Amino acid sequence: MGTLVANKGLQFKVRVENYTNQNITIPLQGWEMNANPTYWGANTNYFSFGLVNPDTGGVYIQAPVVPANNGVIEIGFRVQNILDRNGTNIQNVNDKRTETVSINFRNGMYEGNTSVNVTSMI
């Protein structure tokens, strides 16, 4: 995949698979994400974010459902101002910086993680 350009935030497309025999409804509210480190160093704070439709970029109106018995859907995670925080304060990044960032996301029993290389756009 090529370079992803994001203004002050991140957006991910996540594949969700259901191996149970019941449909799973993905909650719309209560999602949190952590990025560590940010451009300002270690940051263990979690910040709320919203689910979006990865095809349209629009916010979900109804909760997405993962069909039973090996059903698969893709959902989008979008969060603003997660990489430019120093603690809980949003900061300006005035120089070009590159970080390898661990991303953790959660909502009750749902959780996941990934990592990404990010470069400030100065």
BELJORA-V599736 format. One record per run of one state. SS is the DSSP state (H for helix, E for strand, L for the rest). FROM is the first residue (numbers start at 0). LEN is the number of residues. Records with the same first field share a line. If there is no record, write none. Layout:
SS->FROM-LEN + FROM-LEN
This chain:
L->0-8 + 18-5 + 25-6 + 36-1 + 38-2 + 41-5 + 48-1 + 52-6 + 59-5 + 66-4 + 80-4 + 86-2 + 90-7 + 107-2 + 119-3
E->8-10 + 23-2 + 31-5 + 37-1 + 40-1 + 46-2 + 49-3 + 58-1 + 64-2 + 70-10 + 84-2 + 88-2 + 97-10 + 109-10
